[in-house]
Amino acid sequence: MKKIWILIYVHRGFIQEPEIFLKIKNAEKRKKSIMQNFNPDYDEISIFEKMI
């Protein structure tokens, strides 16, 4: 089995297209880049781990 990480970003109340990563570092880098324009009043972001 293999691990993947799924980044879910909700922008202004709308779910954006989920992004799938094979390495947690890449998911965290993407999350960091999204956080530059992040509005905590309307936006949410999470990384989920899944075994496939």
N, C-alpha and C positions, 0 to 999 in steps of 0.2 A: 504494500500500500504506500501511497505517496501523499504528502501534505501539499495543499494549496492554500493561499490566503486570498480572501475576497474582500475588496474595499467597497463599502457602500457609502455613498455620499448623497445626502438630502440637501438640496439647494433651494432655499425659499419655499420649503414645504413640498417640493417635488423630487422624487427619487431620480437620480441621474443613472446612466448606464453603469451597472456593476463592473468592476475591474478585477481581473484574476491575475495573481502573481504566483510564480513558482518559488520565490525567495521572500522571506519576511522583510529583509532590508529594502527590497524594491518597493514593497507595499508601504513601508514606513516613509521612504523618500517621497513617494507620490502623495501620501497624506500630508507630509510637511509642506509640499508645494501648494496643495489645496488650502492649507491653513492660512496662507498669506492673504487670501481673499475671503476668509471665513467670517461669518456674522453669527455669533452665538445666540442671538435672539431668534433666528430663523433657520439656521443650518445645523446639521448633525453629520458626523462622520465616524465610522467604525471599521475595524478590520476583524474579520472572522476567519478562523482556521477550520479547515475541512480535510478529512482523509478521503482519498479517492482510490 
